[in-house]
Every structure is written in structure tokens, then in C-alpha cells.
Amino acid sequence: MSDRCNVCHGHVEQEMTTYTQWFEGRLIVVENVPAWVCTQCGETYYDPDVVERLQSVIWSAEPPSRVIETPVYDLATSD
């Protein structure tokens, strides 16, 4: 991984992040994911081995560590 962001050319640093993705109609949240994050614009990059681990976790049928409830708002119906 380069130490420069492909978007803004800012500096990237390795951090632990939270990854979210919609999968089969459910919002999946994976915590403590190592990533490279731009300190200027926030663009996030993942190493290939991390992407493979994320896919494995998301596609597995194993129960999650915990389940959270989250509010959902619809901007089209908000005044």
C-alpha cells in the first residue's frame, strides 16, 4: 500500500475501523478491521488478505458476536 491517498494524495495511516455492508437485505457490521485511512479525506483502503477475511465473515453462517438495533430514517418522508 502506498502511503498516499489515490483520491486526494493525502497521507494514509493504518487504523482499526468498522466495516459496513448490505448483504442479502441485512446490514452487516464488522468491527476492528485493519485498514489504511487517509488523514485528509477519510478514504479507506483494505489489504487483500483483509478483504478475504471480511468476505469469509460476511458469507459465513456463524452467529455474530452481538446484534445491534439501529434507527432508520427516510429523507424522502422527512420535512
C-alpha positions as CSV (number, residue, x, y, z in Angstrom):
1,M,0.0,0.0,0.0
2,S,1.3,3.4,-0.9
3,D,1.5,6.0,1.9
4,R,-0.5,8.4,-0.3
5,C,-4.3,8.5,-0.9
6,N,-5.4,7.8,-4.5
7,V,-8.2,10.4,-4.2
8,C,-6.6,13.5,-2.7
9,H,-2.9,12.4,-2.3
10,G,-3.1,12.9,1.4
11,H,-1.2,10.7,3.9
12,V,-2.7,7.4,4.8
13,E,-2.2,5.7,8.2
14,Q,-3.1,2.2,9.4
15,E,-6.1,2.2,11.8
16,M,-8.7,-0.1,13.1
17,T,-12.1,0.6,11.5
18,T,-15.7,-0.6,11.4
19,Y,-16.7,-2.0,8.1
20,T,-20.4,-2.0,7.0
21,Q,-22.1,-3.6,4.0
22,W,-25.6,-4.6,3.0
23,F,-25.7,-8.3,2.3
24,E,-28.9,-10.3,1.4
25,G,-31.1,-7.4,2.7
26,R,-29.3,-7.1,6.1
27,L,-26.8,-4.5,7.2
28,I,-23.6,-6.3,8.3
29,V,-21.2,-4.6,10.7
30,V,-17.7,-5.9,11.2
31,E,-15.7,-4.2,14.0
32,N,-11.9,-4.0,14.5
33,V,-11.0,-4.2,10.8
34,P,-7.4,-3.1,10.0
35,A,-7.4,-0.5,7.2
36,W,-5.4,2.3,5.6
37,V,-7.3,5.6,6.1
38,C,-6.4,8.9,4.6
39,T,-5.9,11.6,7.3
40,Q,-7.1,14.3,4.9
41,C,-10.3,13.0,3.2
42,G,-11.0,9.7,5.1
43,E,-10.8,7.4,2.0
44,T,-10.4,3.9,3.3
45,Y,-8.3,1.1,1.7
46,Y,-8.1,-2.6,2.7
47,D,-5.2,-5.1,2.2
48,P,-6.2,-8.1,0.0
49,D,-6.0,-10.5,2.9
50,V,-8.3,-8.3,5.0
51,V,-10.8,-8.3,2.1
52,E,-10.7,-12.1,2.0
53,R,-11.3,-12.3,5.8
54,L,-14.2,-9.8,5.5
55,Q,-15.8,-11.9,2.8
56,S,-15.4,-15.1,4.9
57,V,-17.0,-13.5,7.9
58,I,-19.9,-12.0,6.0
59,W,-20.6,-15.1,4.0
60,S,-20.4,-17.5,6.9
61,A,-23.4,-18.8,8.7
62,E,-21.8,-18.4,12.1
63,P,-23.7,-16.3,14.7
64,P,-22.5,-12.8,15.1
65,S,-20.6,-11.6,18.2
66,R,-23.6,-9.4,19.0
67,V,-26.7,-7.9,17.4
68,I,-27.5,-4.2,17.5
69,E,-30.7,-2.3,16.8
70,T,-30.4,0.8,14.7
71,P,-32.9,3.5,13.8
72,V,-33.6,4.0,10.0
73,Y,-34.8,7.4,8.7
74,D,-36.2,8.1,5.2
75,L,-35.2,11.5,3.9
76,A,-38.0,11.4,1.3
77,T,-40.6,11.4,4.1
78,S,-38.9,13.9,6.4
79,D,-40.0,17.6,6.5
